[in-house]
Amino acid sequence: AGPAACADVCRGLAEVLDTELRAASAAGAGIACAVGCTFCCHLRVSVFPHEAQALLSHLRERSTGADLAVIERRVVETARRIDALTAAQHYAAKIPCALLVEGRCAAYEVRPSACAAHHSLSRERCEHAFAHPEDSGTAKNSRPASLGLQVLGDSLIAATQSALTDLERPTVRYELHQALRALIETDTAS
């Protein structure tokens, strides 16, 4: 499948999760996520290859030349920085996502399933987790989430992996910036 089809798949998954998030919020769930809250945009994110394709295609279609060059440069620089880190070191380093522009995701409409499925019922807990990475894996840093939304997100990710298996497509997930860098460098080399 080409980049446009990949973007459609990612957009569809994000829309399903966004719809359910809005419904849960309307039903009284205290969803803490809001524009400008970027604590989760400093977490390590794993993506399927089609998600990386969708992100890069979306950025290249929607960004101006100068803005795109800045984002692609940040992606490559961030990937290089991450290359030298273990997953735990990456988490503790609080590295902002290279797609974060003025407190917003530059590719929000086609964001990876891991990002679309992530939500919190407590901004304070997210802030604590961000400020205290040494508490990772403890109750102090646990993220309260809606069980229904979490199960839905996990199920959609598992269904995606199952569909990729059925289509004999790669199911390995890669760190976001490293996957994007590989695509950028492949395009540059061509």
Accessible surface in RSA format (square Angstrom, percent):
REM  Atomic radii and reference values for relative SASA: ProtOr
REM  Chains: A
REM  Algorithm: Lee & Richards
REM  Probe-radius: 1.40
REM  Slices: 20
REM RES _ NUM      All-atoms   Total-Side   Main-Chain    Non-polar    All polar
REM                ABS   REL    ABS   REL    ABS   REL    ABS   REL    ABS   REL
RES ALA A   1    81.79  75.2  36.04  55.6  45.75 104.1  53.38  75.2  28.41  75.3
RES GLY A   2    38.18  47.1   0.00   N/A  38.18  47.1  27.28  74.8  10.91  24.4
RES PRO A   3    67.15  48.9  67.15  61.2   0.00   0.0  67.15  55.4   0.00   0.0
RES ALA A   4    67.87  62.4  62.23  96.0   5.64  12.8  65.35  92.0   2.53   6.7
RES ALA A   5    44.06  40.5  37.87  58.4   6.19  14.1  41.52  58.5   2.54   6.7
RES CYS A   6     5.83   4.4   4.00   4.5   1.83   4.3   1.83   4.6   4.00   4.3
RES ALA A   7     7.98   7.3   7.98  12.3   0.00   0.0   7.98  11.2   0.00   0.0
RES ASP A   8    88.32  61.9  78.47  78.1   9.85  23.3  26.70  62.8  61.62  61.5
RES VAL A   9    85.29  56.1  75.62  68.5   9.67  23.3  82.80  71.9   2.49   6.7
RES CYS A  10     5.25   4.0   1.22   1.4   4.03   9.5   4.09  10.4   1.16   1.3
RES ARG A  11    62.38  26.2  62.38  31.8   0.00   0.0  34.08  46.6  28.31  17.2
RES GLY A  12    30.55  37.7   0.00   N/A  30.55  37.7  29.07  79.8   1.48   3.3
RES LEU A  13    24.56  13.7  17.61  12.6   6.94  17.5  22.19  15.6   2.36   6.4
RES ALA A  14     1.74   1.6   1.74   2.7   0.00   0.0   1.74   2.4   0.00   0.0
RES GLU A  15    98.78  56.7  97.10  73.5   1.68   4.0  39.78  77.0  58.99  48.2
RES VAL A  16    70.33  46.3  65.52  59.3   4.81  11.6  69.96  60.8   0.38   1.0
RES LEU A  17     7.98   4.4   6.17   4.4   1.81   4.6   6.48   4.6   1.50   4.0
RES ASP A  18    22.69  15.9  22.09  22.0   0.60   1.4   6.42  15.1  16.27  16.2
RES THR A  19    69.94  49.7  68.66  69.6   1.28   3.1  53.21  71.5  16.73  25.3
RES GLU A  20    74.36  42.7  73.27  55.4   1.09   2.6   6.32  12.2  68.04  55.6
RES LEU A  21    42.60  23.7  42.56  30.5   0.04   0.1  42.56  29.9   0.04   0.1
RES ARG A  22   152.22  63.9 145.61  74.2   6.61  15.7  77.56 106.0  74.66  45.2
RES ALA A  23    53.89  49.6  41.52  64.1  12.37  28.1  49.53  69.7   4.36  11.6
RES ALA A  24    21.40  19.7  12.60  19.4   8.81  20.0  20.56  29.0   0.84   2.2
RES SER A  25    54.74  46.3  42.28  56.4  12.46  28.7  11.51  24.5  43.23  60.6
RES ALA A  26    94.66  87.0  50.07  77.3  44.59 101.4  63.15  88.9  31.51  83.5
RES ALA A  27    91.31  84.0  47.42  73.2  43.89  99.8  60.38  85.0  30.93  81.9
RES GLY A  28    63.44  78.2   0.00   N/A  63.44  78.2  35.27  96.8  28.17  63.1
RES ALA A  29    35.65  32.8  16.42  25.3  19.24  43.8  27.96  39.4   7.69  20.4
RES GLY A  30    51.36  63.3   0.00   N/A  51.36  63.3  39.51 108.4  11.85  26.5
RES ILE A  31    30.79  17.5   6.59   4.9  24.20  58.3   6.59   4.7  24.20  65.7
RES ALA A  32    27.59  25.4   9.09  14.0  18.49  42.1  18.75  26.4   8.84  23.4
RES CYS A  33    60.74  45.9  38.23  42.6  22.51  52.9  25.95  65.7  34.80  37.5
RES ALA A  34    66.15  60.8  46.65  72.0  19.50  44.4  59.10  83.2   7.05  18.7
RES VAL A  35   111.53  73.4  78.64  71.2  32.89  79.3  86.22  74.9  25.31  68.7
RES GLY A  36    47.12  58.1   0.00   N/A  47.12  58.1  24.61  67.5  22.51  50.4
RES CYS A  37    27.21  20.6  12.68  14.1  14.53  34.1   1.89   4.8  25.32  27.3
RES THR A  38    28.55  20.3  26.06  26.4   2.49   5.9   4.59   6.2  23.96  36.2
RES PHE A  39    36.49  18.3  32.83  20.3   3.66   9.5  33.34  20.2   3.15   9.0
RES CYS A  40    53.14  40.2  43.49  48.5   9.65  22.7   8.39  21.3  44.75  48.3
RES CYS A  41    33.91  25.6  26.30  29.3   7.61  17.9   7.63  19.3  26.28  28.3
RES HIS A  42    26.11  14.3  25.40  17.7   0.71   1.8  11.92  12.3  14.20  16.5
RES LEU A  43    62.19  34.6  51.74  37.0  10.45  26.3  51.74  36.3  10.45  28.1
RES ARG A  44    88.14  37.0  65.03  33.2  23.10  55.0  22.17  30.3  65.97  40.0
RES VAL A  45    20.29  13.4  18.02  16.3   2.28   5.5  19.57  17.0   0.73   2.0
RES SER A  46    43.83  37.0  40.28  53.8   3.56   8.2  12.43  26.5  31.40  44.0
RES VAL A  47     0.02   0.0   0.02   0.0   0.00   0.0   0.02   0.0   0.00   0.0
RES PHE A  48     0.00   0.0   0.00   0.0   0.00   0.0   0.00   0.0   0.00   0.0
RES PRO A  49    40.37  29.4  35.77  32.6   4.59  16.7  39.32  32.5   1.05   6.5
RES HIS A  50    26.13  14.3  23.43  16.3   2.70   6.9  21.01  21.7   5.12   6.0
RES GLU A  51     4.20   2.4   4.20   3.2   0.00   0.0   0.02   0.0   4.19   3.4
RES ALA A  52     1.89   1.7   1.89   2.9   0.00   0.0   1.89   2.7   0.00   0.0
RES GLN A  53    63.07  35.3  59.74  43.7   3.34   7.9  11.15  23.7  51.92  39.4
RES ALA A  54     0.00   0.0   0.00   0.0   0.00   0.0   0.00   0.0   0.00   0.0
RES LEU A  55     0.00   0.0   0.00   0.0   0.00   0.0   0.00   0.0   0.00   0.0
RES LEU A  56     9.42   5.2   9.42   6.7   0.00   0.0   9.42   6.6   0.00   0.0
RES SER A  57    16.86  14.2   8.76  11.7   8.10  18.6  10.62  22.6   6.24   8.7
RES HIS A  58     6.07   3.3   4.47   3.1   1.60   4.1   1.88   1.9   4.19   4.9
RES LEU A  59     1.65   0.9   1.62   1.2   0.03   0.1   1.65   1.2   0.00   0.0
RES ARG A  60    87.01  36.5  66.14  33.7  20.86  49.7  35.97  49.2  51.04  30.9
RES GLU A  61   126.03  72.4  88.97  67.3  37.05  88.2  42.90  83.0  83.12  67.9
RES ARG A  62   146.74  61.6 112.06  57.1  34.69  82.6  43.82  59.9 102.93  62.4
RES SER A  63    27.85  23.5   8.95  11.9  18.90  43.5   6.55  14.0  21.30  29.8
RES THR A  64    87.79  62.4  79.08  80.2   8.72  20.8  82.55 110.9   5.25   7.9
RES GLY A  65    58.80  72.5   0.00   N/A  58.80  72.5  40.79 111.9  18.02  40.3
RES ALA A  66    77.46  71.2  61.77  95.3  15.68  35.7  70.61  99.4   6.84  18.1
RES ASP A  67    80.64  56.5  79.72  79.3   0.92   2.2  14.00  32.9  66.64  66.5
RES LEU A  68    30.53  17.0  30.53  21.8   0.00   0.0  30.53  21.4   0.00   0.0
RES ALA A  69    50.12  46.1  40.00  61.7  10.11  23.0  47.43  66.8   2.69   7.1
RES VAL A  70    59.98  39.5  59.75  54.1   0.23   0.6  59.75  51.9   0.23   0.6
RES ILE A  71     7.71   4.4   7.71   5.7   0.00   0.0   7.71   5.6   0.00   0.0
RES GLU A  72    28.41  16.3  28.21  21.3   0.20   0.5   7.40  14.3  21.02  17.2
RES ARG A  73   129.84  54.5 123.47  62.9   6.38  15.2  52.95  72.4  76.89  46.6
RES ARG A  74    76.59  32.2  76.05  38.8   0.54   1.3  49.45  67.6  27.14  16.4
RES VAL A  75     1.37   0.9   1.37   1.2   0.00   0.0   1.37   1.2   0.00   0.0
RES VAL A  76    20.06  13.2  20.06  18.2   0.00   0.0  20.06  17.4   0.00   0.0
RES GLU A  77    92.65  53.2  85.27  64.5   7.38  17.6  36.18  70.0  56.47  46.1
RES THR A  78    17.03  12.1  14.14  14.3   2.89   6.9   2.81   3.8  14.21  21.5
RES ALA A  79     0.00   0.0   0.00   0.0   0.00   0.0   0.00   0.0   0.00   0.0
RES ARG A  80   141.75  59.5 131.27  66.9  10.48  24.9  49.30  67.4  92.45  56.0
RES ARG A  81   129.36  54.3 116.75  59.5  12.60  30.0  51.92  71.0  77.44  46.9
RES ILE A  82     1.92   1.1   0.76   0.6   1.17   2.8   0.76   0.5   1.17   3.2
RES ASP A  83    76.13  53.3  44.70  44.5  31.43  74.3  27.82  65.5  48.30  48.2
RES ALA A  84    89.42  82.2  53.00  81.8  36.43  82.9  65.67  92.5  23.76  62.9
RES LEU A  85    51.68  28.8  34.31  24.5  17.37  43.7  36.27  25.5  15.41  41.5
RES THR A  86    81.52  58.0  72.58  73.6   8.94  21.3  78.20 105.0   3.32   5.0
RES ALA A  87    57.79  53.1  48.34  74.6   9.45  21.5  48.77  68.7   9.02  23.9
RES ALA A  88    76.13  70.0  62.38  96.3  13.75  31.3  70.34  99.1   5.79  15.3
RES GLN A  89    91.87  51.4  86.36  63.1   5.51  13.1  29.64  63.1  62.23  47.2
RES HIS A  90     2.55   1.4   2.55   1.8   0.00   0.0   0.45   0.5   2.10   2.4
RES TYR A  91    53.45  25.0  50.41  28.7   3.05   7.9  40.86  30.7  12.59  15.5
RES ALA A  92    47.93  44.1  38.65  59.6   9.29  21.1  38.81  54.7   9.13  24.2
RES ALA A  93    36.86  33.9  11.14  17.2  25.72  58.5  22.95  32.3  13.91  36.8
RES LYS A  94    69.05  33.7  60.68  37.2   8.37  19.9  28.57  25.7  40.48  43.1
RES ILE A  95     6.96   4.0   3.42   2.5   3.54   8.5   3.80   2.7   3.15   8.6
RES PRO A  96    64.22  46.8  62.13  56.6   2.10   7.6  62.13  51.3   2.10  13.0
RES CYS A  97    25.54  19.3  21.26  23.7   4.28  10.1  12.22  31.0  13.31  14.4
RES ALA A  98     2.69   2.5   0.00   0.0   2.69   6.1   2.69   3.8   0.00   0.0
RES LEU A  99     3.42   1.9   3.33   2.4   0.09   0.2   3.42   2.4   0.00   0.0
RES LEU A 100    32.73  18.2  19.48  13.9  13.25  33.3  20.05  14.1  12.68  34.1
RES VAL A 101    55.29  36.4  49.39  44.7   5.90  14.2  51.77  45.0   3.52   9.5
RES GLU A 102   171.32  98.4 127.30  96.3  44.02 104.8  60.67 117.3 110.66  90.3
RES GLY A 103    28.39  35.0   0.00   N/A  28.39  35.0  17.21  47.2  11.18  25.0
RES ARG A 104   144.62  60.7 139.36  71.0   5.26  12.5  49.83  68.1  94.79  57.5
RES CYS A 105    40.86  30.9  23.81  26.6  17.05  40.1  13.23  33.5  27.63  29.8
RES ALA A 106    32.52  29.9   7.80  12.0  24.72  56.2  19.19  27.0  13.33  35.3
RES ALA A 107     0.00   0.0   0.00   0.0   0.00   0.0   0.00   0.0   0.00   0.0
RES TYR A 108   106.83  49.9 106.62  60.7   0.21   0.5  78.64  59.1  28.19  34.7
RES GLU A 109    83.80  48.1  77.25  58.4   6.55  15.6  37.67  72.9  46.12  37.7
RES VAL A 110     0.00   0.0   0.00   0.0   0.00   0.0   0.00   0.0   0.00   0.0
RES ARG A 111    16.10   6.8  15.08   7.7   1.02   2.4   7.18   9.8   8.92   5.4
RES PRO A 112     3.57   2.6   3.57   3.3   0.00   0.0   3.57   2.9   0.00   0.0
RES SER A 113     2.00   1.7   0.91   1.2   1.09   2.5   0.95   2.0   1.05   1.5
RES ALA A 114    30.85  28.4  19.65  30.3  11.20  25.5  23.15  32.6   7.70  20.4
RES CYS A 115    45.50  34.4  31.17  34.8  14.34  33.7  15.46  39.2  30.04  32.4
RES ALA A 116    10.71   9.8   0.00   0.0  10.71  24.4   0.26   0.4  10.45  27.7
RES ALA A 117     7.67   7.1   4.57   7.0   3.10   7.1   5.52   7.8   2.15   5.7
RES HIS A 118    52.91  28.9  37.79  26.3  15.12  38.7  22.14  22.8  30.77  35.8
RES HIS A 119     4.32   2.4   4.19   2.9   0.13   0.3   2.13   2.2   2.19   2.6
RES SER A 120     3.47   2.9   3.47   4.6   0.00   0.0   3.47   7.4   0.00   0.0
RES LEU A 121    63.56  35.4  43.32  31.0  20.24  50.9  43.32  30.4  20.24  54.5
RES SER A 122    19.69  16.6  17.33  23.1   2.36   5.4  14.57  31.0   5.12   7.2
RES ARG A 123   105.14  44.1 102.67  52.3   2.46   5.9  37.29  51.0  67.84  41.1
RES GLU A 124   126.34  72.5 120.67  91.3   5.67  13.5  64.82 125.4  61.52  50.2
RES ARG A 125    84.25  35.4  83.09  42.4   1.16   2.8  29.89  40.8  54.36  32.9
RES CYS A 126    22.48  17.0  16.35  18.2   6.13  14.4   7.07  17.9  15.41  16.6
RES GLU A 127    84.93  48.8  84.93  64.3   0.00   0.0  17.88  34.6  67.05  54.7
RES HIS A 128    57.06  31.2  51.98  36.1   5.08  13.0  39.65  40.9  17.41  20.3
RES ALA A 129    18.77  17.3  17.34  26.8   1.42   3.2  17.34  24.4   1.42   3.8
RES PHE A 130    60.40  30.2  51.88  32.1   8.52  22.2  59.78  36.2   0.62   1.8
RES ALA A 131    52.12  47.9  34.23  52.8  17.90  40.7  36.64  51.6  15.48  41.0
RES HIS A 132    69.17  37.8  69.17  48.1   0.00   0.0  42.32  43.6  26.84  31.2
RES PRO A 133    23.05  16.8  17.11  15.6   5.94  21.6  17.41  14.4   5.64  35.0
RES GLU A 134   129.49  74.3  91.05  68.9  38.44  91.5  72.65 140.5  56.84  46.4
RES ASP A 135    21.40  15.0  21.17  21.1   0.22   0.5   0.22   0.5  21.17  21.1
RES SER A 136    61.18  51.7  41.78  55.8  19.40  44.7  15.19  32.3  45.99  64.4
RES GLY A 137    85.10 104.9   0.00   N/A  85.10 104.9  42.36 116.2  42.74  95.7
RES THR A 138    64.76  46.1  53.85  54.6  10.91  26.0  61.50  82.6   3.26   4.9
RES ALA A 139    83.72  77.0  68.49 105.7  15.22  34.6  73.86 104.0   9.86  26.1
RES LYS A 140   134.29  65.5 122.89  75.4  11.39  27.1  79.86  71.9  54.43  58.0
RES ASN A 141    17.00  11.7   2.33   2.3  14.67  35.3   2.76   6.6  14.24  13.8
RES SER A 142    52.37  44.3  43.35  57.9   9.02  20.8  42.62  90.8   9.76  13.7
RES ARG A 143    77.81  32.7  54.90  28.0  22.91  54.6  21.92  30.0  55.89  33.9
RES PRO A 144    42.61  31.1  30.73  28.0  11.88  43.2  42.44  35.0   0.17   1.0
RES ALA A 145    31.74  29.2   8.35  12.9  23.39  53.2   8.35  11.8  23.39  62.0
RES SER A 146    24.04  20.3  17.90  23.9   6.14  14.1  10.60  22.6  13.44  18.8
RES LEU A 147   140.63  78.3 132.34  94.7   8.29  20.8 134.91  94.7   5.72  15.4
RES GLY A 148    51.70  63.8   0.00   N/A  51.70  63.8  39.86 109.4  11.84  26.5
RES LEU A 149    14.55   8.1  12.93   9.2   1.63   4.1  13.02   9.1   1.53   4.1
RES GLN A 150    42.53  23.8  42.53  31.1   0.00   0.0  24.38  51.9  18.16  13.8
RES VAL A 151    81.07  53.3  79.85  72.3   1.22   2.9  80.99  70.4   0.08   0.2
RES LEU A 152    48.73  27.1  45.29  32.4   3.44   8.6  48.48  34.0   0.24   0.7
RES GLY A 153     0.02   0.0   0.00   N/A   0.02   0.0   0.00   0.0   0.02   0.0
RES ASP A 154    76.36  53.5  70.07  69.7   6.29  14.9  28.72  67.6  47.64  47.5
RES SER A 155    57.71  48.8  48.27  64.4   9.43  21.7  33.56  71.5  24.15  33.8
RES LEU A 156    42.12  23.5  41.15  29.4   0.97   2.4  41.24  29.0   0.88   2.4
RES ILE A 157    25.39  14.4  25.39  18.9   0.00   0.0  25.39  18.3   0.00   0.0
RES ALA A 158    60.31  55.5  50.66  78.2   9.65  22.0  56.05  78.9   4.27  11.3
RES ALA A 159    56.08  51.6  45.68  70.5  10.40  23.6  52.41  73.8   3.67   9.7
RES THR A 160    20.56  14.6  14.74  14.9   5.82  13.9  12.34  16.6   8.22  12.4
RES GLN A 161    73.55  41.1  73.55  53.8   0.00   0.0  13.71  29.2  59.84  45.4
RES SER A 162    61.31  51.8  54.46  72.7   6.86  15.8  30.39  64.7  30.92  43.3
RES ALA A 163    47.89  44.0  42.81  66.1   5.08  11.6  47.32  66.6   0.58   1.5
RES LEU A 164    19.72  11.0  19.72  14.1   0.00   0.0  19.72  13.8   0.00   0.0
RES THR A 165    82.34  58.6  72.72  73.7   9.61  22.9  63.81  85.7  18.52  28.0
RES ASP A 166   115.59  81.0  84.82  84.4  30.77  72.8  30.69  72.2  84.89  84.7
RES LEU A 167   121.89  67.9 102.37  73.2  19.52  49.1 106.44  74.7  15.45  41.6
RES GLU A 168   164.30  94.3 129.25  97.8  35.05  83.5  50.09  96.9 114.21  93.2
RES ARG A 169   115.39  48.4 106.66  54.4   8.72  20.8  21.26  29.1  94.12  57.0
RES PRO A 170    79.84  58.2  66.49  60.6  13.34  48.5  78.24  64.6   1.60   9.9
RES THR A 171    34.91  24.8  29.99  30.4   4.91  11.7   3.87   5.2  31.04  46.9
RES VAL A 172    87.91  57.8  81.23  73.5   6.68  16.1  87.91  76.4   0.00   0.0
RES ARG A 173    76.08  31.9  52.05  26.5  24.03  57.2  20.59  28.1  55.48  33.6
RES TYR A 174   102.04  47.6  97.65  55.6   4.39  11.4  70.42  52.9  31.62  39.0
RES GLU A 175     9.48   5.4   1.70   1.3   7.78  18.5   1.37   2.6   8.11   6.6
RES LEU A 176     4.03   2.2   4.03   2.9   0.00   0.0   4.03   2.8   0.00   0.0
RES HIS A 177     7.74   4.2   7.74   5.4   0.00   0.0   7.74   8.0   0.00   0.0
RES GLN A 178    48.75  27.3  44.35  32.4   4.41  10.5  14.84  31.6  33.92  25.7
RES ALA A 179    12.33  11.3   4.56   7.0   7.77  17.7  10.97  15.5   1.36   3.6
RES LEU A 180     0.87   0.5   0.87   0.6   0.00   0.0   0.87   0.6   0.00   0.0
RES ARG A 181    39.10  16.4  39.10  19.9   0.00   0.0   3.10   4.2  36.00  21.8
RES ALA A 182    54.45  50.1  48.13  74.3   6.32  14.4  53.88  75.9   0.57   1.5
RES LEU A 183    48.88  27.2  48.57  34.7   0.32   0.8  48.84  34.3   0.05   0.1
RES ILE A 184    12.12   6.9  12.12   9.0   0.00   0.0  12.12   8.7   0.00   0.0
RES GLU A 185    79.99  45.9  75.05  56.8   4.94  11.8  35.76  69.2  44.23  36.1
RES THR A 186    85.63  60.9  79.24  80.3   6.40  15.2  59.82  80.3  25.82  39.0
RES ASP A 187    68.15  47.7  52.83  52.6  15.32  36.2  18.66  43.9  49.49  49.4
RES THR A 188   109.89  78.2  81.27  82.4  28.62  68.2  74.84 100.5  35.05  53.0
RES ALA A 189    92.98  85.5  51.04  78.8  41.94  95.4  62.47  88.0  30.51  80.8
RES SER A 190   119.28 100.8  53.29  71.1  65.99 152.0  73.12 155.7  46.17  64.7
END  Absolute sums over single chains surface
CHAIN  1 A    10046.7       7906.1       2140.7       5947.2       4099.5
END  Absolute sums over all chains
TOTAL         10046.7       7906.1       2140.7       5947.2       4099.5
